[in-house]
Structure formats: C-alpha cells, structure tokens
Amino acid sequence: MLLGRRFDERMLRLQRQGRIGTFAPIKGQEAAQIGSVAALRRTDWMVPSFRETASMLWRGWTMEKLLLFFAGYLEGGQPAPEQRDLPICIPVATSASRSPPSCRTRWAWPTRRSIAATTRW
C-alpha cells in the first residue's frame, strides 16, 4: 500500500508539471484495491481501469510500464503475455447497466468449465 501511495504521489506531481497526461489519483483507496486484488489467484482475471495503479503494481505491472501508459504510450497499457489482466481501460460516463468490461469478458470466455474470477472497480 505504501508503494502504491508513493507511486501515486509521484505520478500526480508529474501530471501537474505537465510531464504526463491525465492521471487519476488513488489516495485513500489503496487498502480497498490491495484487499480485493490480494484475494485473486494468478489464474483469475483483472480488468484494470486508470485508477487502479496500486492493484496493478500488486499484480506485477512495473512502474516503468505504468509511467509509459500515462505518458501516452499505448505499449505501457499492455499486460505481459503471462498476466491474466486486460489492458487498462478508461471507463468515462459508464454504468453497470451498460455492460461493463467484466460482463463483456465473461461472454468472451469459452463455455468449458473453468474456475476463474473477474474483478473490476
């Protein structure tokens, strides 16, 4: 949680200096993010949005990769091949009634019986 907070503070400073693009801070949400993502297994899926940097760090995303994403480089938002995370989404003006990314993910899964969870915030 401390790493998430410090990373958040640094990214907010970079954003206010104009060195990266839009950045949504997570201050005060670190425990909720880490608590929910810590319950996931490596085989579970995560659908991160732009405000889940602490949970992404927990799942193995590098700070360099997140910095690239917020600096405008799309390759920064691409998860590693072995990660079961979707690319970072920016859900502006969405609601649960409009089929959020986790619902669309569930529809895309094969029909075979596999145990996996999807989390989104």
N, C-alpha and C positions, 0 to 999 in steps of 0.2 A: 504494500500500500504506500509505503514511503517512496519507493522508486516511482510509482505512478504519480504521486503528488509532485515530486521534484521535476519529473519529466513534464508534467502539465504546466508547472510554473515557468519552466524554461521555454516551452513552446508558446505560451501566452506572451512572454517578453519578445520573442522573435516575431510574433504576429503583430504586436503593437509597434515594432520597429519597421514593419513593412517588409521583412525578410522572408516571410512565408504568407500564404494566403489565409483564407478563413480558417479559424481554429476555434472549436467549441470546448471550453474548459470543463473539467470534470470535478473541480474542487467540491468536496463534500459527498461525492458519490463513489469514492474509492472502495469503501467497505462493501457496498451493495454489488459492485462489479466483481470484486475479488471473491466474495462469498458465493455468488451464483456461478462463476466460471470455475471455481475450485471444485465444485461438485461434478463437473463434466469429466468424462473419460476422454482419452485421446481419440477414441473411435466416434465420439459424439461430434455433432456439427455446431459451429458457432456462426451466427450471421451478424458480424460487427457493423455498427454504424460509426459515424465520425466522432462520436462522443464516448467511445469505449476503449480508450488508449490503455488504461490500467489492465483491463481484461485481455487485451491483445498482447501486452507485454507478458502476462502470465502464461498465455498460450504459446509463447515462443517467438513472437514477432520481434524483430530487432528495432532499436530506437532509430537506427540509420534508415531503415525501410519506412518507418512512420514519418520521419522527417522528410524523406523524398516525396511521400504522398502529399503531405501538407504544403510542400514547396511547389506542387503542381506536376510532379512526375508520376504518371499512371503506374509505372512498374513498382512504385512504392506501395500501392494498394493491392498488389497481387500476392496471395499467400504462397508459401513454399509448397512444392508438389506433395509432400507427405502430410501437410496440415489439412485437417478437415474443417477448414474455415472458408467461408465465401469471401470474395473481395469486399472491401469497405464500401458500404452504401451510404448515401446521404438522403435519408427519408424526410424531405421537407413537405409539410402540409399533407401528411398521410394519417390514416386512422386504421384501427384494426378491422373495421368493416370493409375496407377496400383491398383486402387480400395482401397482407404484409409479406415481406420476403420469406419468412419462415413457412407460411402456408404454401407459397409457390414452390418452395424447396420440397416440402412434403409430397406434393403432386409429382414432382420430377423423380422421386425415389423409385427404384424397381419394386415390384409387388412381392418379391421374395421376403420371407420373414427374417428380418434382421433387427437387432436391438440397437437403437441409436436415439439420441435426443437432439433436439434443436433448441438453442436458446437465442433470444433476441430481446432487446430492451425497448 
